[in-house]
Structure formats: C-alpha cells, structure tokens
Amino acid sequence: MRCPWCGHPNDKVIDSRSAEGGAAIRRRRQCLKCSKRFTTFERVEPIGLIVVKREGAKEPFERAKLISGVRKAMKNRPVTEEQLTQLADRVEEKLRRKGPAVTSQEVGLEVLELLRRLSCFRSGKRRSCSRARRRGPGDPAPRPPADGATRGGPSGLPLHVVVGSVDAGRRH
Ligand SMILES: [Zn+2]
C-alpha cells in the first residue's frame, strides 16, 4: 500500500484487528521509508445478485419483492412478520450462494422448498408433506392454472402461485 505521506510503496503491518462488527479488518501500517503510520480497511466486495426473468430480462435482486412474494404464498397461513423475514433471509442466503445470477424460477422454487420444510417442521410428520392442503370454507378458490404448471408444489400450493408472485406477478 502506497504511503499517504511520502508515496513509498512498501510498508509493514503493525496491527490487524476486526472492525465494523466483523465486516472489515483494520490494519495499522508503518511506512518503511518515512516511518509514519497510516490505516487501511479491508472489506468483502459486495456481491450483486441478478435475477433473470423468463423473458431473459435481468434485474437486480430486490429483497422487498422476495418478501412480498413469500407473503402472498403464505396468505391464509398463521405466520408472523418475523417468520416472513426469516424465510426471506434464508432464501436470499441460498440464492447468493448460487449467484451471481439466478432465474426467477429458481427464486420461486427456493421459496417453495422452505415453505415445505416449514410445514414439515410444524406438523412433525413426513406424511403431511406430500398431502395437498385441504381448503377450508373461508379460503378463496384456487386460481385457475394459466399454463401447464398445475402440479402442486411440495407445500401443496400450486407451483404457479408462488413462482408467479415472486416473478413480479408476471405469468405466461
Ligand atoms: Zn512514507
């Protein structure tokens, strides 16, 4: 690192410590020429996650969209805002690991997978995971399938409901 005082290219690190709650490393350095001290910060380069839509258009990942998609998928289920946020966190984490680009379909499938695990965890029975959700009298009628995606998702929700809502409501 070039010395900010004299421009000399060589220095030695005299102290390294965690900073910004672990998000950065702060290093105290000493110039090998003028012996003056200066500080550098090392941070992880942010990963920009890109979502590729069905039409091939790309857009930056937006957490708010993911949360509203999860909220729609969880409609009529007892779920708190905190659980919604946790679900979105886990989906986002998985997507970032898959990144830097994911398809909107992959986003929908990750949401479904987590919903499935959530309902398995709740019931404690593996059997209930494959059982379609029974509609109660107060539930709205299911949306008619727009295409061939009539297959129920692992959570019992029709696949197009979740994928469609995550995909900014666009369906083909
Ligand atoms: Zn110097």
Residues whose N, C-alpha, C, O or C-beta is under 5 A from the ligand:
A	BS01	ZN	C3 W5 C6 G7 H8 C31 K33 C34 S35
